[in-house]
């Protein structure tokens, strides 16, 4: 499944409203998270990451260490879309990997 950035942005804004009481209109204007909520810190970013994992039925492998940590909805959408693509690739590899278990023997 391919993600649409505007849909991802809208879903992030909805999660911010539902769980952090942040105005989605301001979030969609790409206002910096710390300006949207005075207590938005690394813990809030982690909470948002967990909410996004649940929303998109995926697991973040962690933000790219070479990339900038997302500070607004568009940056978060970009990061989520990259992570989603990587997650899909990991799942495809896992599903196509040969089963290394020995067959059960039937003894009588």
Secondary structure by P-SEA (a helix, b strand, c coil): ccccaaaaaaaaaaaaaacccccaaaaaaccccccccccccaaaaaaaaaaaaaaaccccccccccccccccaaaaaaaaaaaaaaaaaaaaaaaacccccccccccc
